[in-house]
Each structure stands twice: as structure tokens, then as C-alpha cells.
């Protein structure tokens, strides 16, 4: 049995490093964290309340529930008038896609705090993704 960061975890960390570089260049830093209305454990609800919940950096390669990446959505525009740093998520610009608002979708269990799943012998990352996008 191997120890350390999983292969998928390394992919996630590499994607986060690329997104960090993009944030530095653009001056725009986008993160995702679960909304308090999500069905979460009590500990997760407490994490959201006190600011210690799971969050992920969103970059150009991050996926939307429509199946397209952020780079396939219209440019994110920020207005100084917007409060609390929230932005209106951009619509998809791919052909006949009906997505009108980017909705981040984790593509690895580690991205949503389920770091233990890839450690299971019977874990199938492709099946996990299929469930997410179904």
C-alpha cells in the first residue's frame, strides 16, 4: 500500500497551481464553497458558519454542471459595485448549450472534502464523475 498524495490529488493540486497563476495574472480569484442550504453534515454546516469549510479554487479548467469548463463560458466580469465579492457567474458560449450561469462541479472527490474515497480499493473515479454529471 502506498502513502502520500494520490495520483488524483496531485492532478488536483496541479490544476490549483495553474488556477493560482491565472489569478495572479488576471487579478481575479474565484473559489467555490458549499452553500449552507446544501445537505451537509453538522460539522460541515459549522465549518460554513465559522469560515473553516471546504473550498476549492476555480480556474479555467474547472467544470460546470453543463459539462463545459470555465474557459468555455463567457468572460467573468467584475464590477466594483458588487457587494461581498460575489460575481454573476458567466453563461456558456458553446454552441447549443443552454447553460446561463457557470455552476462549479467538483471533478475529484478531494475537491469537495472527500479525500478518503480514492484510498478505497474499489473506488472508481470515472463512475464517481458519472454520478456527479448525471
NORTA-V364633 format. One line per field, one symbol per residue. ss: DSSP state (a for helix, b for strand, c for the rest). A space follows every 50 residues. Layout:
ss: ???
//
This chain:
ss: ccccccaaaaaaaaaaaaaaaaaaaacccbbbbccccccccaaaaaaaaa ccccbbbbccccbbccccbaaabccccccccccccccccccbcccccccc cccbbcccaaaaccccaaacccccaaaaaaaaac
//
